[in-house]
Amino acid sequence: MHTPHYPLRISLWFDNQAQEAAELYCSLFDNAAVNSVNPLVTTFHIDGIQFMGINGGPHFTINPSISLFVKSPNKEHLQRTWDTLIQGGKTLIELGEYPWSECYGWLQDKYGVTWQIMLHDIAVAQYTVTPCMLFINNVFGKATEALEFYAEVFNSDINFITKQFYQQGTPHEGKLMFADCTIAGNPLIAMDGPDAHDYAFNEAVSFVIDCDTQEEIDYYWNAFTTNGGAESHCGWCKDKFGVSWQIIPRQLPEFMNTPEKAQRVTAAFMPMHKLELATLQQAAESI
């Protein structure tokens, strides 16, 4: 039986603004900092959640199918967060009072990242940022199935904080309205979103699994690409719901820690679909 994997990293695809975006996001939270910067990747953390910003150009565009959900007991902090992120962005749902929250709003910032911001009545020491997955269009109604699938892949129970279904007698009875949970220690929010939407899960927001061995790489790659998933290039794949994953060796940054190594290792992994650890290590160590 496979060991649960913690923590995942969240990868955000930018049009060459990764460092700028990371610095802005980290300025909004007390427990946040930029960890590393290079021309391709900026890494940063917010309240224990690890992020990777990729300077990938215009090829993929972030959309609301996976958003970042901010919960805080501090209404002033939420307002400051909203006021900062909305600059150059656009409102998806106005910040205001709703049946589910005294203060809630949804916006898309100037980099394309979407944020749901909500006043939370539980007194916590830290603000919380959680990835939120919206199951829409052809995967509408599959949020519960997806959570169960991820729990199986990570050999973990689903620890629900909140779970609400559409009520009996409504058009979407039994569908998952909102679930806030952890799977293998990774926080996740999932919702079934009714109505038609002009976006879907894509590579612009993906989840990164750092693997220690080729056995781990093989396990996660096979888990996501079989039964309706799909292979892509350079360690990227999609699961059967269309969510993108990067299955990469944890040693990859070490393999690329000099320009010469980076050039050799990049040349080695560019033709690959699933990454082969031994080949990348050989490329890094060759003279």
Secondary structure, 3 states (H helix, E strand, C coil): CCCCCCCCEEEEEECCCHHHHHHHHHCCCCCEEEEEECCCEEEEEECCEEEEEEECCCCCCCCCCEEEEEEECCHHHHHHHHHHHCCCCEEEEEEEEECCEEEEEEEECCCCCEEEEEECCCCCCCCEEEEEEEECHHHCCCHHHHHHHHHHHCCCCEEEEEEEECCCCCCCCCCEEEEEEEECCEEEEEEECCCCCCCCCCCCEEEEEEECCHHHHHHHHHHHHCCCCEECCCCEEECCCCCEEEEEECCHHHHCCCHHHHHHHHHHHCCCCCCCHHHHHHHHHCC
